[in-house]
Amino acid sequence: MANIVSITFGVLNKTFPAMILDAATLQSETITSSASNQQSAAAPATFNGPLVANIVTDTAIYVAAATNPNCLTTEAAKRKMIPAGGDVYVQVKAGHKIAVVNA
């Protein structure tokens, strides 16, 4: 298994009846999770509206969000476990990063 984690930052589209990200605001990246803390790039500060990160993973991981998050130290008490195959949305602030580590 490759331990692939896809992270997409974007603004929620308020005009659509379901949770969907505004395509004009998407910023995506893929990182490989491991036993070491891995961080995404920072969420963009250039968009207005409720900013979220959509996290999709093929392996069980812990995630945390902050300006310099670390799932193994300072944010360990605030981290969230996402099971393999998980697809979750996390509200973030501009400049925040997502940290991941294998569960």
VENZIFEN-V917775 format. One line per field, one symbol per residue. ss: DSSP state (H for helix, E for strand, L for the rest). psi: psi as a letter, one per 30 degrees, with the letter a starting at -180 (. if undefined). A space follows every 50 residues. Layout:
ss=???
psi=???
//
This chain:
ss=LLLEEEEEEEEELLLLLLLLELHHHLEEEEEELLLLLEELLLLLLLLLLL EEEEEEELLLEEEEEELLLLLLLLLHHHLEEELLLLEEEEELLLLLEEEE EEL
psi=kfhkkkkjklkkjffkfljkkjffgkjllklklaflkkkllkkkgfkklj klkkkkkglklkllkaeikjffcegefglkkklkgljlkkkllkfllkkk kk.
//
